[in-house]
């Protein structure tokens, strides 16, 4: 019993010092939490991520079109046509989305881009 009481006394005696140290560290770190939000960096990151996704989509779309050609050659015309149409949609999707951005005039603030038309 005596050990428990002595330990609790030591903890209670250190508590104000620990709380003071925690408060000082928190107050010193507050300017780091108030950093200015930079939307340009966010747009750049999103744009780069979308560019990578669009590249993979383009490659997959082209491979689907090629697979459709081989399916038609094997005699499976219906499967080949569907594969070609699906591959063309997948490969052209970024260009279509960017065209809609251009049409509605929001391309300046968008994170979508497929290069210069």
Backbone atoms as SQL, in Angstrom:
CREATE TABLE atoms (id INTEGER PRIMARY KEY, chain TEXT, resi INTEGER, resn TEXT, atom TEXT, x REAL, y REAL, z REAL);
INSERT INTO atoms VALUES
  (1, 'A', 1, 'UNK', 'N', 0.810, -1.195, 0.000),
  (2, 'A', 1, 'UNK', 'CA', 0.000, 0.000, 0.000),
  (3, 'A', 1, 'UNK', 'C', 0.848, 1.252, 0.000),
  (4, 'A', 2, 'UNK', 'N', 1.950, 1.227, 0.690),
  (5, 'A', 2, 'UNK', 'CA', 2.777, 2.419, 0.772),
  (6, 'A', 2, 'UNK', 'C', 3.375, 2.769, -0.585),
  (7, 'A', 3, 'UNK', 'N', 3.701, 1.740, -1.402),
  (8, 'A', 3, 'UNK', 'CA', 4.282, 1.999, -2.710),
  (9, 'A', 3, 'UNK', 'C', 3.292, 2.709, -3.625),
  (10, 'A', 4, 'UNK', 'N', 2.067, 2.325, -3.566),
  (11, 'A', 4, 'UNK', 'CA', 1.055, 2.948, -4.412),
  (12, 'A', 4, 'UNK', 'C', 0.872, 4.411, -4.031),
  (13, 'A', 5, 'UNK', 'N', 0.838, 4.687, -2.749),
  (14, 'A', 5, 'UNK', 'CA', 0.664, 6.076, -2.309),
  (15, 'A', 5, 'UNK', 'C', 1.877, 6.914, -2.685),
  (16, 'A', 6, 'UNK', 'N', 3.069, 6.364, -2.568),
  (17, 'A', 6, 'UNK', 'CA', 4.264, 7.130, -2.914),
  (18, 'A', 6, 'UNK', 'C', 4.319, 7.407, -4.414),
  (19, 'A', 7, 'UNK', 'N', 3.948, 6.430, -5.222),
  (20, 'A', 7, 'UNK', 'CA', 3.943, 6.622, -6.664),
  (21, 'A', 7, 'UNK', 'C', 2.927, 7.681, -7.060),
  (22, 'A', 8, 'UNK', 'N', 1.744, 7.621, -6.478),
  (23, 'A', 8, 'UNK', 'CA', 0.734, 8.612, -6.819),
  (24, 'A', 8, 'UNK', 'C', 1.164, 10.009, -6.386),
  (25, 'A', 9, 'UNK', 'N', 1.894, 10.122, -5.301),
  (26, 'A', 9, 'UNK', 'CA', 2.385, 11.436, -4.877),
  (27, 'A', 9, 'UNK', 'C', 3.416, 11.969, -5.871),
  (28, 'A', 10, 'UNK', 'N', 4.295, 11.086, -6.382),
  (29, 'A', 10, 'UNK', 'CA', 5.300, 11.510, -7.344),
  (30, 'A', 10, 'UNK', 'C', 4.649, 11.962, -8.649),
  (31, 'A', 11, 'UNK', 'N', 3.649, 11.233, -9.079),
  (32, 'A', 11, 'UNK', 'CA', 2.956, 11.594, -10.308),
  (33, 'A', 11, 'UNK', 'C', 2.254, 12.931, -10.142),
  (34, 'A', 12, 'UNK', 'N', 1.597, 13.111, -9.010),
  (35, 'A', 12, 'UNK', 'CA', 0.893, 14.370, -8.774),
  (36, 'A', 12, 'UNK', 'C', 1.865, 15.532, -8.668),
  (37, 'A', 13, 'UNK', 'N', 3.041, 15.300, -8.152),
  (38, 'A', 13, 'UNK', 'CA', 3.995, 16.398, -8.033),
  (39, 'A', 13, 'UNK', 'C', 4.597, 16.762, -9.385),
  (40, 'A', 14, 'UNK', 'N', 4.644, 15.839, -10.323),
  (41, 'A', 14, 'UNK', 'CA', 5.196, 16.097, -11.651),
  (42, 'A', 14, 'UNK', 'C', 4.137, 16.609, -12.625),
  (43, 'A', 15, 'UNK', 'N', 2.892, 16.453, -12.298),
  (44, 'A', 15, 'UNK', 'CA', 1.811, 16.808, -13.212),
  (45, 'A', 15, 'UNK', 'C', 1.838, 18.285, -13.625),
  (46, 'A', 16, 'UNK', 'N', 2.008, 19.236, -12.715),
  (47, 'A', 16, 'UNK', 'CA', 2.053, 20.632, -13.167),
  (48, 'A', 16, 'UNK', 'C', 3.215, 20.915, -14.120),
  (49, 'A', 17, 'UNK', 'N', 4.366, 20.307, -13.882),
  (50, 'A', 17, 'UNK', 'CA', 5.508, 20.522, -14.761),
  (51, 'A', 17, 'UNK', 'C', 5.246, 19.924, -16.140),
  (52, 'A', 18, 'UNK', 'N', 4.625, 18.758, -16.197),
  (53, 'A', 18, 'UNK', 'CA', 4.309, 18.113, -17.475),
  (54, 'A', 18, 'UNK', 'C', 3.268, 18.932, -18.234),
  (55, 'A', 19, 'UNK', 'N', 2.251, 19.406, -17.527),
  (56, 'A', 19, 'UNK', 'CA', 1.225, 20.217, -18.178),
  (57, 'A', 19, 'UNK', 'C', 1.796, 21.536, -18.681),
  (58, 'A', 20, 'UNK', 'N', 2.704, 22.124, -17.916),
  (59, 'A', 20, 'UNK', 'CA', 3.336, 23.370, -18.344),
  (60, 'A', 20, 'UNK', 'C', 4.181, 23.138, -19.593),
  (61, 'A', 21, 'UNK', 'N', 4.945, 22.068, -19.616),
  (62, 'A', 21, 'UNK', 'CA', 5.768, 21.750, -20.791),
  (63, 'A', 21, 'UNK', 'C', 4.889, 21.480, -22.005),
  (64, 'A', 22, 'UNK', 'N', 3.794, 20.761, -21.828),
  (65, 'A', 22, 'UNK', 'CA', 2.879, 20.476, -22.938),
  (66, 'A', 22, 'UNK', 'C', 2.241, 21.759, -23.453),
  (67, 'A', 23, 'UNK', 'N', 1.868, 22.659, -22.549),
  (68, 'A', 23, 'UNK', 'CA', 1.268, 23.928, -22.966),
  (69, 'A', 23, 'UNK', 'C', 2.266, 24.781, -23.744),
  (70, 'A', 24, 'UNK', 'N', 3.502, 24.819, -23.300),
  (71, 'A', 24, 'UNK', 'CA', 4.529, 25.603, -24.004),
  (72, 'A', 24, 'UNK', 'C', 4.780, 25.031, -25.390),
  (73, 'A', 25, 'UNK', 'N', 4.881, 23.704, -25.490),
  (74, 'A', 25, 'UNK', 'CA', 5.093, 23.087, -26.805),
  (75, 'A', 25, 'UNK', 'C', 3.910, 23.343, -27.738),
  (76, 'A', 26, 'UNK', 'N', 2.701, 23.265, -27.212),
  (77, 'A', 26, 'UNK', 'CA', 1.511, 23.501, -28.028),
  (78, 'A', 26, 'UNK', 'C', 1.455, 24.939, -28.503),
  (79, 'A', 27, 'UNK', 'N', 1.730, 25.873, -27.618),
  (80, 'A', 27, 'UNK', 'CA', 1.687, 27.280, -28.005),
  (81, 'A', 27, 'UNK', 'C', 2.784, 27.630, -28.996),
  (82, 'A', 28, 'UNK', 'N', 3.934, 26.998, -28.888),
  (83, 'A', 28, 'UNK', 'CA', 5.003, 27.241, -29.860),
  (84, 'A', 28, 'UNK', 'C', 4.704, 26.624, -31.214),
  (85, 'A', 29, 'UNK', 'N', 3.904, 25.570, -31.241),
  (86, 'A', 29, 'UNK', 'CA', 3.576, 24.899, -32.494),
  (87, 'A', 29, 'UNK', 'C', 2.356, 25.500, -33.179),
  (88, 'A', 30, 'UNK', 'N', 1.656, 26.400, -32.532),
  (89, 'A', 30, 'UNK', 'CA', 0.438, 26.966, -33.118),
  (90, 'A', 30, 'UNK', 'C', 0.688, 27.688, -34.444),
  (91, 'A', 31, 'UNK', 'N', 1.765, 28.454, -34.629),
  (92, 'A', 31, 'UNK', 'CA', 1.968, 29.081, -35.943),
  (93, 'A', 31, 'UNK', 'C', 2.100, 28.056, -37.076),
  (94, 'A', 32, 'UNK', 'N', 2.566, 26.870, -36.777),
  (95, 'A', 32, 'UNK', 'CA', 2.676, 25.841, -37.813),
  (96, 'A', 32, 'UNK', 'C', 1.297, 25.391, -38.283),
  (97, 'A', 33, 'UNK', 'N', 0.304, 25.416, -37.392),
  (98, 'A', 33, 'UNK', 'CA', -1.049, 25.033, -37.778),
  (99, 'A', 33, 'UNK', 'C', -1.734, 26.120, -38.594),
  (100, 'A', 34, 'UNK', 'N', -1.260, 27.339, -38.483),
  (101, 'A', 34, 'UNK', 'CA', -1.887, 28.465, -39.165),
  (102, 'A', 34, 'UNK', 'C', -1.210, 28.782, -40.488),
  (103, 'A', 35, 'UNK', 'N', -0.603, 27.801, -41.118),
  (104, 'A', 35, 'UNK', 'CA', 0.046, 28.012, -42.407),
  (105, 'A', 35, 'UNK', 'C', -1.006, 28.413, -43.439),
  (106, 'A', 36, 'UNK', 'N', -0.624, 29.254, -44.360),
  (107, 'A', 36, 'UNK', 'CA', -1.539, 29.673, -45.414),
  (108, 'A', 36, 'UNK', 'C', -1.797, 28.500, -46.352),
  (109, 'A', 37, 'UNK', 'N', -3.045, 28.326, -46.751),
  (110, 'A', 37, 'UNK', 'CA', -3.427, 27.247, -47.659),
  (111, 'A', 37, 'UNK', 'C', -3.095, 27.675, -49.084),
  (112, 'A', 38, 'UNK', 'N', -2.351, 26.862, -49.779),
  (113, 'A', 38, 'UNK', 'CA', -1.954, 27.173, -51.140),
  (114, 'A', 38, 'UNK', 'C', -2.689, 26.238, -52.091),
  (115, 'A', 39, 'UNK', 'N', -3.708, 26.761, -52.763),
  (116, 'A', 39, 'UNK', 'CA', -4.508, 25.914, -53.642),
  (117, 'A', 39, 'UNK', 'C', -3.761, 25.558, -54.923),
  (118, 'A', 40, 'UNK', 'N', -2.744, 26.338, -55.283),
  (119, 'A', 40, 'UNK', 'CA', -1.986, 26.041, -56.502),
  (120, 'A', 40, 'UNK', 'C', -1.253, 24.714, -56.366),
  (121, 'A', 41, 'UNK', 'N', -0.662, 24.474, -55.201),
  (122, 'A', 41, 'UNK', 'CA', 0.028, 23.204, -54.987),
  (123, 'A', 41, 'UNK', 'C', -0.947, 22.035, -55.011),
  (124, 'A', 42, 'UNK', 'N', -2.137, 22.244, -54.459),
  (125, 'A', 42, 'UNK', 'CA', -3.145, 21.192, -54.472),
  (126, 'A', 42, 'UNK', 'C', -3.579, 20.883, -55.901),
  (127, 'A', 43, 'UNK', 'N', -3.819, 21.934, -56.698),
  (128, 'A', 43, 'UNK', 'CA', -4.211, 21.719, -58.094),
  (129, 'A', 43, 'UNK', 'C', -3.112, 21.019, -58.880),
  (130, 'A', 44, 'UNK', 'N', -1.871, 21.394, -58.611),
  (131, 'A', 44, 'UNK', 'CA', -0.754, 20.755, -59.306),
  (132, 'A', 44, 'UNK', 'C', -0.685, 19.273, -58.961),
  (133, 'A', 45, 'UNK', 'N', -0.857, 18.936, -57.687),
  (134, 'A', 45, 'UNK', 'CA', -0.843, 17.536, -57.278),
  (135, 'A', 45, 'UNK', 'C', -1.973, 16.740, -57.894),
  (136, 'A', 46, 'UNK', 'N', -3.171, 17.330, -57.899),
  (137, 'A', 46, 'UNK', 'CA', -4.316, 16.644, -58.494),
  (138, 'A', 46, 'UNK', 'C', -4.111, 16.489, -59.995),
  (139, 'A', 47, 'UNK', 'N', -3.607, 17.539, -60.634),
  (140, 'A', 47, 'UNK', 'CA', -3.383, 17.481, -62.073),
  (141, 'A', 47, 'UNK', 'C', -2.366, 16.394, -62.430),
  (142, 'A', 48, 'UNK', 'N', -1.291, 16.298, -61.653),
  (143, 'A', 48, 'UNK', 'CA', -0.292, 15.259, -61.915),
  (144, 'A', 48, 'UNK', 'C', -0.869, 13.867, -61.694),
  (145, 'A', 49, 'UNK', 'N', -1.678, 13.706, -60.652),
  (146, 'A', 49, 'UNK', 'CA', -2.306, 12.405, -60.394),
  (147, 'A', 49, 'UNK', 'C', -3.254, 12.028, -61.520),
  (148, 'A', 50, 'UNK', 'N', -4.047, 12.998, -61.962),
  (149, 'A', 50, 'UNK', 'CA', -4.962, 12.717, -63.067),
  (150, 'A', 50, 'UNK', 'C', -4.209, 12.403, -64.357),
  (151, 'A', 51, 'UNK', 'N', -3.065, 13.055, -64.554),
  (152, 'A', 51, 'UNK', 'CA', -2.270, 12.767, -65.756),
  (153, 'A', 51, 'UNK', 'C', -1.789, 11.320, -65.757),
  (154, 'A', 52, 'UNK', 'N', -1.363, 10.833, -64.602),
  (155, 'A', 52, 'UNK', 'CA', -0.922, 9.435, -64.515),
  (156, 'A', 52, 'UNK', 'C', -2.089, 8.490, -64.773),
  (157, 'A', 53, 'UNK', 'N', -3.245, 8.799, -64.182),
  (158, 'A', 53, 'UNK', 'CA', -4.433, 7.958, -64.397),
  (159, 'A', 53, 'UNK', 'C', -4.838, 7.974, -65.866),
  (160, 'A', 54, 'UNK', 'N', -4.774, 9.157, -66.500),
  (161, 'A', 54, 'UNK', 'CA', -5.149, 9.244, -67.910),
  (162, 'A', 54, 'UNK', 'C', -4.185, 8.455, -68.793),
  (163, 'A', 55, 'UNK', 'N', -2.902, 8.455, -68.439),
  (164, 'A', 55, 'UNK', 'CA', -1.942, 7.678, -69.230),
  (165, 'A', 55, 'UNK', 'C', -2.240, 6.185, -69.139),
  (166, 'A', 56, 'UNK', 'N', -2.536, 5.706, -67.917),
  (167, 'A', 56, 'UNK', 'CA', -2.880, 4.295, -67.777),
  (168, 'A', 56, 'UNK', 'C', -4.171, 3.980, -68.519),
  (169, 'A', 57, 'UNK', 'N', -5.160, 4.868, -68.434),
  (170, 'A', 57, 'UNK', 'CA', -6.420, 4.659, -69.150),
  (171, 'A', 57, 'UNK', 'C', -6.222, 4.613, -70.654),
  (172, 'A', 58, 'UNK', 'N', -5.351, 5.492, -71.149),
  (173, 'A', 58, 'UNK', 'CA', -5.085, 5.500, -72.594),
  (174, 'A', 58, 'UNK', 'C', -4.447, 4.196, -73.037),
  (175, 'A', 59, 'UNK', 'N', -3.472, 3.723, -72.281),
  (176, 'A', 59, 'UNK', 'CA', -2.806, 2.466, -72.626),
  (177, 'A', 59, 'UNK', 'C', -3.795, 1.303, -72.553),
  (178, 'A', 60, 'UNK', 'N', -4.627, 1.264, -71.518),
  (179, 'A', 60, 'UNK', 'CA', -5.617, 0.190, -71.404),
  (180, 'A', 60, 'UNK', 'C', -6.651, 0.269, -72.515),
  (181, 'A', 61, 'UNK', 'N', -7.057, 1.482, -72.885),
  (182, 'A', 61, 'UNK', 'CA', -8.017, 1.644, -73.976),
  (183, 'A', 61, 'UNK', 'C', -7.455, 1.153, -75.302),
  (184, 'A', 62, 'UNK', 'N', -6.204, 1.499, -75.570),
  (185, 'A', 62, 'UNK', 'CA', -5.568, 1.048, -76.816),
  (186, 'A', 62, 'UNK', 'C', -5.434, -0.471, -76.829),
  (187, 'A', 63, 'UNK', 'N', -5.057, -1.055, -75.683),
  (188, 'A', 63, 'UNK', 'CA', -4.936, -2.518, -75.629),
  (189, 'A', 63, 'UNK', 'C', -6.301, -3.188, -75.799),
  (190, 'A', 64, 'UNK', 'N', -7.382, -2.554, -75.303),
  (191, 'A', 64, 'UNK', 'CA', -8.722, -3.122, -75.506),
  (192, 'A', 64, 'UNK', 'C', -9.112, -3.077, -76.984),
  (193, 'A', 65, 'UNK', 'N', -8.751, -2.009, -77.670),
  (194, 'A', 65, 'UNK', 'CA', -9.033, -1.921, -79.105),
  (195, 'A', 65, 'UNK', 'C', -8.267, -3.012, -79.858),
  (196, 'A', 66, 'UNK', 'N', -7.011, -3.210, -79.500),
  (197, 'A', 66, 'UNK', 'CA', -6.215, -4.259, -80.143),
  (198, 'A', 66, 'UNK', 'C', -6.809, -5.637, -79.858),
  (199, 'A', 67, 'UNK', 'N', -7.233, -5.851, -78.594),
  (200, 'A', 67, 'UNK', 'CA', -7.865, -7.133, -78.254),
  (201, 'A', 67, 'UNK', 'C', -9.139, -7.333, -79.064),
  (202, 'A', 68, 'UNK', 'N', -9.896, -6.261, -79.273),
  (203, 'A', 68, 'UNK', 'CA', -11.110, -6.366, -80.082),
  (204, 'A', 68, 'UNK', 'C', -10.805, -6.753, -81.519),
  (205, 'A', 69, 'UNK', 'N', -9.713, -6.216, -82.051),
  (206, 'A', 69, 'UNK', 'CA', -9.310, -6.599, -83.406),
  (207, 'A', 69, 'UNK', 'C', -8.963, -8.081, -83.494),
  (208, 'A', 70, 'UNK', 'N', -8.250, -8.565, -82.479),
  (209, 'A', 70, 'UNK', 'CA', -7.923, -10.000, -82.473),
  (210, 'A', 70, 'UNK', 'C', -9.167, -10.857, -82.282),
  (211, 'A', 71, 'UNK', 'N', -10.137, -10.370, -81.488),
  (212, 'A', 71, 'UNK', 'CA', -11.374, -11.136, -81.286),
  (213, 'A', 71, 'UNK', 'C', -12.169, -11.226, -82.591),
  (214, 'A', 72, 'UNK', 'N', -12.204, -10.136, -83.347),
  (215, 'A', 72, 'UNK', 'CA', -12.896, -10.175, -84.636),
  (216, 'A', 72, 'UNK', 'C', -12.181, -11.132, -85.586),
  (217, 'A', 73, 'UNK', 'N', -10.884, -11.119, -85.542),
  (218, 'A', 73, 'UNK', 'CA', -10.096, -12.022, -86.404),
  (219, 'A', 73, 'UNK', 'C', -10.371, -13.488, -86.075),
  (220, 'A', 74, 'UNK', 'N', -10.573, -13.781, -84.776),
  (221, 'A', 74, 'UNK', 'CA', -10.888, -15.154, -84.359),
  (222, 'A', 74, 'UNK', 'C', -12.303, -15.560, -84.739),
  (223, 'A', 75, 'UNK', 'N', -13.172, -14.595, -85.054),
  (224, 'A', 75, 'UNK', 'CA', -14.546, -14.918, -85.420),
  (225, 'A', 75, 'UNK', 'C', -15.563, -14.480, -84.390),
  (226, 'A', 76, 'UNK', 'N', -15.144, -13.944, -83.285),
  (227, 'A', 76, 'UNK', 'CA', -16.059, -13.472, -82.248),
  (228, 'A', 76, 'UNK', 'C', -16.346, -11.985, -82.484),
  (229, 'A', 77, 'UNK', 'N', -17.197, -11.731, -83.465),
  (230, 'A', 77, 'UNK', 'CA', -17.419, -10.371, -83.944),
  (231, 'A', 77, 'UNK', 'C', -18.093, -9.504, -82.881),
  (232, 'A', 78, 'UNK', 'N', -19.102, -10.047, -82.218),
  (233, 'A', 78, 'UNK', 'CA', -19.814, -9.240, -81.214),
  (234, 'A', 78, 'UNK', 'C', -18.891, -8.809, -80.073),
  (235, 'A', 79, 'UNK', 'N', -18.114, -9.745, -79.568),
  (236, 'A', 79, 'UNK', 'CA', -17.164, -9.412, -78.496),
  (237, 'A', 79, 'UNK', 'C', -16.105, -8.425, -78.992),
  (238, 'A', 80, 'UNK', 'N', -15.666, -8.586, -80.213),
  (239, 'A', 80, 'UNK', 'CA', -14.667, -7.686, -80.786),
  (240, 'A', 80, 'UNK', 'C', -15.185, -6.270, -80.927),
  (241, 'A', 81, 'UNK', 'N', -16.436, -6.133, -81.424),
  (242, 'A', 81, 'UNK', 'CA', -17.021, -4.799, -81.565),
  (243, 'A', 81, 'UNK', 'C', -17.159, -4.112, -80.207),
  (244, 'A', 82, 'UNK', 'N', -17.627, -4.841, -79.221),
  (245, 'A', 82, 'UNK', 'CA', -17.805, -4.259, -77.884),
  (246, 'A', 82, 'UNK', 'C', -16.463, -3.853, -77.278),
  (247, 'A', 83, 'UNK', 'N', -15.452, -4.665, -77.519),
  (248, 'A', 83, 'UNK', 'CA', -14.128, -4.354, -76.998),
  (249, 'A', 83, 'UNK', 'C', -13.538, -3.114, -77.676),
  (250, 'A', 84, 'UNK', 'N', -13.752, -2.990, -78.966),
  (251, 'A', 84, 'UNK', 'CA', -13.248, -1.825, -79.695),
  (252, 'A', 84, 'UNK', 'C', -13.968, -0.558, -79.239),
  (253, 'A', 85, 'UNK', 'N', -15.278, -0.620, -79.118),
  (254, 'A', 85, 'UNK', 'CA', -16.047, 0.550, -78.682),
  (255, 'A', 85, 'UNK', 'C', -15.654, 0.937, -77.254),
  (256, 'A', 86, 'UNK', 'N', -15.572, -0.049, -76.369),
  (257, 'A', 86, 'UNK', 'CA', -15.178, 0.232, -74.982),
  (258, 'A', 86, 'UNK', 'C', -13.768, 0.794, -74.878),
  (259, 'A', 87, 'UNK', 'N', -12.839, 0.236, -75.657),
  (260, 'A', 87, 'UNK', 'CA', -11.469, 0.734, -75.655),
  (261, 'A', 87, 'UNK', 'C', -11.373, 2.154, -76.176),
  (262, 'A', 88, 'UNK', 'N', -12.166, 2.459, -77.205),
  (263, 'A', 88, 'UNK', 'CA', -12.165, 3.819, -77.749),
  (264, 'A', 88, 'UNK', 'C', -12.728, 4.810, -76.728),
  (265, 'A', 89, 'UNK', 'N', -13.750, 4.417, -76.002),
  (266, 'A', 89, 'UNK', 'CA', -14.322, 5.299, -74.972),
  (267, 'A', 89, 'UNK', 'C', -13.318, 5.524, -73.847),
  (268, 'A', 90, 'UNK', 'N', -12.665, 4.458, -73.418),
  (269, 'A', 90, 'UNK', 'CA', -11.677, 4.587, -72.334),
  (270, 'A', 90, 'UNK', 'C', -10.507, 5.465, -72.773),
  (271, 'A', 91, 'UNK', 'N', -10.018, 5.249, -73.988),
  (272, 'A', 91, 'UNK', 'CA', -8.861, 6.013, -74.449),
  (273, 'A', 91, 'UNK', 'C', -9.200, 7.474, -74.718),
  (274, 'A', 92, 'UNK', 'N', -10.440, 7.767, -75.134),
  (275, 'A', 92, 'UNK', 'CA', -10.828, 9.134, -75.481),
  (276, 'A', 92, 'UNK', 'C', -11.466, 9.893, -74.320),
  (277, 'A', 93, 'UNK', 'N', -11.681, 9.249, -73.191),
  (278, 'A', 93, 'UNK', 'CA', -12.368, 9.906, -72.068),
  (279, 'A', 93, 'UNK', 'C', -11.661, 11.175, -71.583),
  (280, 'A', 94, 'UNK', 'N', -10.339, 11.182, -71.411),
  (281, 'A', 94, 'UNK', 'CA', -9.698, 12.432, -70.966),
  (282, 'A', 94, 'UNK', 'C', -9.885, 13.592, -71.942),
  (283, 'A', 95, 'UNK', 'N', -9.812, 13.299, -73.237),
  (284, 'A', 95, 'UNK', 'CA', -10.003, 14.348, -74.224),
  (285, 'A', 95, 'UNK', 'C', -11.438, 14.863, -74.199),
  (286, 'A', 96, 'UNK', 'N', -12.405, 13.965, -74.001),
  (287, 'A', 96, 'UNK', 'CA', -13.805, 14.384, -73.940),
  (288, 'A', 96, 'UNK', 'C', -14.068, 15.255, -72.707),
  (289, 'A', 97, 'UNK', 'N', -13.508, 14.863, -71.574),
  (290, 'A', 97, 'UNK', 'CA', -13.693, 15.652, -70.354),
  (291, 'A', 97, 'UNK', 'C', -13.053, 17.024, -70.517),
  (292, 'A', 98, 'UNK', 'N', -11.868, 17.075, -71.088),
  (293, 'A', 98, 'UNK', 'CA', -11.201, 18.356, -71.291),
  (294, 'A', 98, 'UNK', 'C', -11.982, 19.220, -72.279),
  (295, 'A', 99, 'UNK', 'N', -12.584, 18.613, -73.293),
  (296, 'A', 99, 'UNK', 'CA', -13.400, 19.374, -74.245),
  (297, 'A', 99, 'UNK', 'C', -14.601, 20.000, -73.548),
  (298, 'A', 100, 'UNK', 'N', -15.235, 19.256, -72.641),
  (299, 'A', 100, 'UNK', 'CA', -16.354, 19.837, -71.885),
  (300, 'A', 100, 'UNK', 'C', -15.886, 20.985, -71.001),
  (301, 'A', 101, 'UNK', 'N', -14.704, 20.849, -70.402),
  (302, 'A', 101, 'UNK', 'CA', -14.146, 21.952, -69.610),
  (303, 'A', 101, 'UNK', 'C', -13.936, 23.177, -70.493),
  (304, 'A', 102, 'UNK', 'N', -13.417, 22.975, -71.707),
  (305, 'A', 102, 'UNK', 'CA', -13.201, 24.091, -72.634),
  (306, 'A', 102, 'UNK', 'C', -14.531, 24.725, -73.047),
  (307, 'A', 103, 'UNK', 'N', -15.517, 23.886, -73.359),
  (308, 'A', 103, 'UNK', 'CA', -16.811, 24.381, -73.823),
  (309, 'A', 103, 'UNK', 'C', -17.472, 25.264, -72.768),
  (310, 'A', 104, 'UNK', 'N', -17.424, 24.837, -71.511),
  (311, 'A', 104, 'UNK', 'CA', -18.074, 25.595, -70.449),
  (312, 'A', 104, 'UNK', 'C', -17.178, 26.671, -69.855),
  (313, 'A', 105, 'UNK', 'N', -15.964, 26.808, -70.365),
  (314, 'A', 105, 'UNK', 'CA', -15.093, 27.893, -69.967),
  (315, 'A', 105, 'UNK', 'C', -14.481, 27.762, -68.591),
  (316, 'A', 106, 'UNK', 'N', -14.322, 26.563, -68.109),
  (317, 'A', 106, 'UNK', 'CA', -13.727, 26.379, -66.780),
  (318, 'A', 106, 'UNK', 'C', -12.370, 25.697, -66.870),
  (319, 'A', 107, 'UNK', 'N', -11.737, 25.772, -68.032),
  (320, 'A', 107, 'UNK', 'CA', -10.456, 25.101, -68.203),
  (321, 'A', 107, 'UNK', 'C', -9.319, 25.813, -67.495),
  (322, 'A', 108, 'UNK', 'N', -9.452, 27.118, -67.240),
  (323, 'A', 108, 'UNK', 'CA', -8.377, 27.850, -66.577),
  (324, 'A', 108, 'UNK', 'C', -8.213, 27.422, -65.122),
  (325, 'A', 109, 'UNK', 'N', -9.294, 27.047, -64.478),
  (326, 'A', 109, 'UNK', 'CA', -9.250, 26.663, -63.068),
  (327, 'A', 109, 'UNK', 'C', -9.356, 25.165, -62.865),
  (328, 'A', 110, 'UNK', 'N', -9.252, 24.405, -63.938),
  (329, 'A', 110, 'UNK', 'CA', -9.428, 22.962, -63.798),
  (330, 'A', 110, 'UNK', 'C', -8.103, 22.274, -63.537),
  (331, 'A', 111, 'UNK', 'N', -8.207, 21.069, -63.039),
  (332, 'A', 111, 'UNK', 'CA', -7.015, 20.245, -62.826),
  (333, 'A', 111, 'UNK', 'C', -6.923, 19.178, -63.902),
  (334, 'A', 112, 'UNK', 'N', -7.750, 19.295, -64.935),
  (335, 'A', 112, 'UNK', 'CA', -7.787, 18.311, -66.007),
  (336, 'A', 112, 'UNK', 'C', -7.099, 18.906, -67.216),
  (337, 'A', 113, 'UNK', 'N', -6.246, 18.148, -67.829),
  (338, 'A', 113, 'UNK', 'CA', -5.606, 18.623, -69.045),
  (339, 'A', 113, 'UNK', 'C', -5.005, 17.471, -69.810),
  (340, 'A', 114, 'UNK', 'N', -5.108, 17.514, -71.125),
  (341, 'A', 114, 'UNK', 'CA', -4.531, 16.463, -71.951),
  (342, 'A', 114, 'UNK', 'C', -3.573, 17.035, -72.969),
  (343, 'A', 115, 'UNK', 'N', -3.085, 18.231, -72.743),
  (344, 'A', 115, 'UNK', 'CA', -2.165, 18.852, -73.675),
  (345, 'A', 115, 'UNK', 'C', -2.869, 19.901, -74.518),
  (346, 'A', 116, 'UNK', 'N', -2.163, 20.408, -75.502),
  (347, 'A', 116, 'UNK', 'CA', -2.708, 21.450, -76.359),
  (348, 'A', 116, 'UNK', 'C', -3.490, 20.848, -77.517),
  (349, 'A', 117, 'UNK', 'N', -4.642, 21.440, -77.790),
  (350, 'A', 117, 'UNK', 'CA', -5.432, 21.006, -78.942),
  (351, 'A', 117, 'UNK', 'C', -5.097, 21.878, -80.131);
